[in-house]
């Protein structure tokens, strides 16, 4: 008979065991990531202990793996963006939807008026966003800057929706906040992938601007990017689920699957008729990730064909690399597993935390 005090554990499946993209890091990582981190610390958004935990998340490493071929200046934009994302995420997680909406409106204003000073007493995340864009915009082509603002605006809007959904979830004891489909639709925006993809264009300044626009806005590329986004958000939700459990884990696909145990027949995989445990839900989500990987390679073949443009080839390759970058960073940083990240990456097992509300 097992010990009564034996802790329940979960196993995080290895979803990228056969993913052909290997881990790589921008050669400017050591120098540029430090500068970006120092820039962020200068705002003094967090108390010292919180700032230390933030620093250990090493968002510059995520940018270094996502943009391994960027110049120093362009890689700095990536570092700053990753830091901005997590300033916004951590600055909205525990706030009401009204406060989040106000902050997102202010960030939008700052991005559209980067030369205008921000008022005293404003949440410092707004000034982080303003300075980010003041640095980034002059180093971008006009078409790239336009695409960035469009996609980042959608991301900001999704953060307001997420905050409202958290409030709904905290008040409901029976009705799930999301269906599978409604969750995926929102999560594709909150994960921050689309503006991150736009920055891949910074390494394509040697190519004709119109050819880049044509490649990155094609329907085929959009379909590939949707699949990659779904793979990234699933990877993120698998590694973050346990950390999010004490606060309810409302905005997580594992929770969505647990709350909607009767699966529609038309889903891409055939899940069990009823999911009983957290591990059941994790395993189903990982299996769904496998079907997305198969779909990715079917779509990716179009961009390795002889008639594919150089811009399309590079951008599609960069999308595949983003999947690897997100996964590697999840274990190498302290974000989800603290100092045990590399250990968890190897053995895949963590102790299940209690579920809060």
C-alpha positions in Angstrom: 0.0 0.0 0.0 1.4 3.4 -1.0 2.4 5.9 1.8 -0.5 8.1 2.8 1.7 11.2 2.5 3.1 10.3 -0.9 2.9 13.4 -3.1 1.0 13.2 -6.4 3.1 14.0 -9.5 2.5 14.7 -13.1 4.5 13.8 -16.2 5.1 16.5 -18.8 5.4 14.7 -22.2 8.3 15.3 -24.5 6.5 17.0 -27.4 9.6 17.9 -29.4 11.6 14.7 -29.3 11.7 14.6 -33.1 11.6 18.3 -33.9 14.4 19.0 -36.4 15.2 22.5 -35.3 18.1 22.5 -32.8 18.7 25.0 -30.0 20.8 27.9 -31.1 21.5 31.3 -29.5 22.3 34.7 -31.0 26.1 35.3 -30.7 25.4 38.7 -29.1 23.4 37.2 -26.3 25.8 37.8 -23.4 26.3 41.5 -24.2 22.8 42.5 -25.4 20.6 40.6 -23.0 22.5 42.2 -20.1 21.9 45.7 -21.5 18.2 45.0 -22.0 17.9 43.6 -18.5 19.6 46.7 -17.1 17.3 48.9 -19.1 14.3 47.2 -17.6 15.7 47.4 -14.0 16.1 51.1 -14.4 12.3 51.5 -14.2 12.2 50.0 -10.7 8.8 48.4 -11.4 9.4 45.6 -8.9 10.7 45.3 -5.3 14.2 43.9 -5.2 13.2 40.4 -4.4 10.6 40.3 -7.1 13.1 41.9 -9.5 15.6 39.1 -8.8 13.0 36.5 -9.6 12.2 38.4 -12.8 15.9 38.5 -13.8 16.2 34.7 -13.3 13.5 34.2 -15.9 16.0 35.4 -18.4 13.8 36.7 -21.2 16.8 37.8 -23.2 17.6 34.1 -23.6 14.2 33.5 -25.2 14.9 36.3 -27.6 18.4 35.0 -28.3 17.0 31.6 -29.3 14.1 33.0 -31.2 16.3 35.4 -33.2 19.6 33.7 -33.5 20.7 35.5 -36.7 19.7 39.1 -35.8 22.2 41.9 -35.7 23.0 43.3 -32.3 20.6 46.2 -32.7 17.8 44.1 -34.0 18.3 41.4 -31.3 18.1 44.2 -28.7 14.6 44.9 -30.0 13.7 41.3 -29.4 15.1 41.3 -25.9 13.2 44.5 -25.1 10.0 43.0 -26.5 10.3 39.8 -24.4 10.8 41.9 -21.3 7.8 44.1 -22.2 5.6 41.1 -22.7 6.3 39.8 -19.2 6.0 43.2 -17.6 2.5 43.4 -19.1 1.7 39.8 -18.1 2.9 40.2 -14.5 1.3 43.6 -14.3 -2.1 42.4 -15.2 -2.3 38.9 -13.7 -3.9 40.0 -10.4 -5.7 43.2 -11.5 -9.3 43.8 -12.3 -10.5 44.0 -15.9 -11.1 47.7 -15.5 -7.5 48.4 -14.4 -6.1 46.1 -17.2 -8.3 47.9 -19.8 -7.0 51.3 -18.6 -3.4 50.1 -18.7 -3.8 48.6 -22.2 -5.3 51.9 -23.5 -2.4 53.8 -22.1 0.1 51.5 -23.7 -1.6 51.9 -27.0 -1.4 55.6 -26.7 2.3 55.4 -25.8 3.0 53.3 -28.9 1.2 55.7 -31.2 2.9 58.7 -29.6 6.3 57.6 -28.6 7.8 61.1 -28.5 5.3 62.3 -25.9 6.3 62.1 -22.3 4.0 60.0 -20.0 2.2 61.6 -17.0 3.6 61.3 -13.5 2.0 58.6 -11.4 1.2 56.3 -14.3 1.9 52.6 -14.1 5.5 52.2 -15.2 4.8 49.5 -17.7 3.4 52.2 -20.0 6.8 54.0 -20.0 8.5 50.7 -20.7 6.3 50.3 -23.8 7.0 53.9 -24.9 10.7 53.5 -24.7 10.6 50.1 -26.3 8.9 51.6 -29.4 11.1 54.7 -29.4 14.1 52.4 -29.8 12.5 49.9 -32.2 10.5 51.9 -34.7 13.5 53.8 -36.3 15.2 50.4 -37.0 12.2 48.9 -38.8 10.8 49.3 -42.3 7.4 51.0 -42.4 5.6 47.8 -43.4 7.1 45.9 -40.6 6.3 48.6 -38.1 2.7 48.7 -39.3 2.4 44.9 -38.9 3.9 45.1 -35.5 1.4 47.7 -34.2 -1.5 45.8 -35.7 -0.6 42.5 -34.0 0.5 44.0 -30.8 -2.8 45.9 -30.6 -4.6 42.6 -30.8 -2.4 41.2 -28.1 -3.3 44.1 -25.8 -7.0 43.6 -26.4 -6.7 40.0 -25.5 -5.2 40.8 -22.2 -8.3 42.7 -21.3 -10.5 39.8 -22.3 -8.3 37.4 -20.3 -8.7 39.6 -17.2 -12.5 39.7 -17.6 -12.5 35.9 -18.0 -10.5 35.5 -14.8 -13.2 37.5 -13.0 -15.9 35.3 -14.5 -14.1 32.1 -13.5 -13.6 33.3 -9.9 -17.4 33.8 -9.6 -18.4 30.5 -11.3 -18.4 27.1 -9.6 -20.1 25.1 -12.3 -19.9 26.6 -15.8 -16.5 26.4 -17.6 -15.2 29.8 -18.7 -14.1 28.4 -22.1 -14.8 25.7 -24.6 -11.8 24.3 -26.4 -12.5 26.4 -29.5 -13.1 29.7 -27.6 -10.0 29.2 -25.5 -7.7 28.5 -28.5 -9.1 31.6 -30.3 -8.2 33.8 -27.3 -4.9 32.1 -26.4 -3.6 32.6 -29.9 -3.5 36.3 -29.1 -2.5 36.3 -25.4 0.5 34.1 -26.0 2.1 37.1 -27.8 3.3 35.1 -30.8 2.1 37.2 -33.6 4.0 40.4 -32.8 7.0 38.2 -32.0 6.9 36.7 -35.5 6.9 40.2 -37.0 10.4 40.8 -35.6 11.8 38.0 -37.7 11.5 40.5 -40.6 14.3 42.5 -39.1 16.8 39.8 -40.3 15.4 40.2 -43.8 16.5 43.7 -44.7 18.7 42.4 -47.4 15.6 41.3 -49.3 13.1 43.5 -51.2 10.5 45.0 -48.9 7.6 44.1 -51.2 8.8 40.5 -51.5 8.9 40.2 -47.7 5.4 41.6 -47.3 4.1 39.3 -50.0 5.7 36.3 -48.3 4.7 37.0 -44.7 1.1 38.0 -45.5 0.3 35.1 -47.8 -2.5 32.7 -46.9 -0.2 29.8 -46.9 2.1 31.5 -44.4 -0.8 32.5 -42.2 -1.9 28.9 -42.0 1.6 27.8 -41.0 1.8 30.5 -38.4 -1.5 29.5 -36.9 -0.3 25.9 -36.5 3.0 27.2 -34.9 1.1 29.5 -32.6 -1.0 26.5 -31.4 2.1 24.4 -30.8 3.7 27.3 -28.8 0.6 27.9 -26.7 0.2 24.2 -26.0 3.9 23.9 -25.0 3.5 27.0 -22.8 0.4 25.7 -21.1 1.9 22.3 -20.4 4.9 23.7 -18.6 3.0 26.5 -16.9 -0.1 24.6 -15.7 1.4 23.4 -12.4 2.7 26.9 -11.5 -0.8 28.4 -12.3 -2.7 25.8 -10.2 -2.6 27.7 -6.9 -4.4 30.7 -8.6 -6.9 28.5 -10.4 -5.2 28.0 -13.7 -8.3 29.3 -15.5 -6.4 30.5 -18.6 -4.7 27.1 -19.4 -5.6 24.5 -21.9 -5.2 21.7 -19.4 -7.9 23.2 -17.3 -10.1 23.7 -20.3 -9.9 20.0 -21.2 -10.5 19.0 -17.5 -13.6 21.3 -17.4 -15.0 20.0 -20.8 -14.5 16.2 -20.4 -17.0 15.3 -23.2 -15.0 15.9 -26.3 -16.6 16.7 -29.7 -16.3 13.9 -32.3 -14.9 16.3 -34.8 -11.7 17.1 -32.9 -8.4 16.1 -34.7 -7.6 13.3 -32.2 -9.7 10.8 -30.4 -9.6 11.5 -26.7 -11.1 9.3 -24.0 -14.8 9.7 -23.6 -14.2 11.1 -20.2 -11.0 12.6 -18.8 -10.7 11.9 -15.1 -7.3 13.2 -14.0 -4.9 16.0 -14.6 -2.6 13.5 -16.2 -5.4 12.4 -18.6 -5.8 16.0 -19.7 -2.1 16.6 -20.1 -1.7 13.5 -22.2 -4.6 14.5 -24.4 -3.2 18.0 -24.9 0.2 16.5 -25.8 -1.4 14.1 -28.3 -3.1 17.1 -29.9 0.3 18.8 -30.1 1.5 15.7 -32.1 -1.3 16.2 -34.7 -0.3 19.8 -35.0 3.3 18.9 -35.7 2.2 16.6 -38.5 0.1 19.4 -39.9 3.1 21.7 -39.7 5.3 19.5 -41.9 2.6 19.2 -44.5 2.3 22.9 -44.7 6.1 23.6 -44.4 6.8 21.5 -47.5 5.5 24.4 -49.6 8.2 26.7 -48.3 11.1 24.3 -49.1 10.0 23.8 -52.7 12.2 25.2 -55.5 9.7 27.9 -56.4 9.5 29.3 -52.8 10.9 32.8 -52.5 13.9 33.5 -50.2 11.7 35.6 -48.0 9.1 32.8 -47.6 11.9 30.2 -46.9 13.5 32.3 -44.2 10.2 33.3 -42.5 8.9 29.7 -42.5 12.2 28.4 -41.1 12.0 31.0 -38.4 8.5 29.9 -37.4 9.8 26.3 -36.9 12.7 27.7 -34.9 10.3 29.6 -32.6 8.8 26.3 -31.5 12.2 25.0 -30.4 13.1 28.4 -28.8 10.0 28.5 -26.7 10.4 25.0 -25.4 14.1 25.3 -24.6 13.7 28.6 -22.8 10.8 27.1 -20.7 13.3 24.7 -19.0 16.4 26.8 -19.1 14.9 29.8 -17.4 13.5 30.0 -13.8 10.1 31.0 -15.0 8.2 27.7 -14.5 10.4 25.4 -12.5 12.8 27.6 -10.6 16.3 26.1 -10.3 15.0 22.7 -11.3 14.3 23.5 -14.9 17.0 21.4 -16.5 16.2 18.5 -14.1 12.5 18.7 -15.2 13.6 18.9 -18.8 15.3 15.6 -18.3 13.0 13.6 -16.1 9.7 15.5 -17.0 8.2 14.9 -13.6 6.9 17.6 -11.1 5.0 17.4 -7.9 1.4 18.5 -8.4 0.5 21.7 -6.6 -2.9 22.2 -4.9 -5.6 23.8 -7.0 -6.7 27.2 -5.8 -9.5 29.5 -6.9 
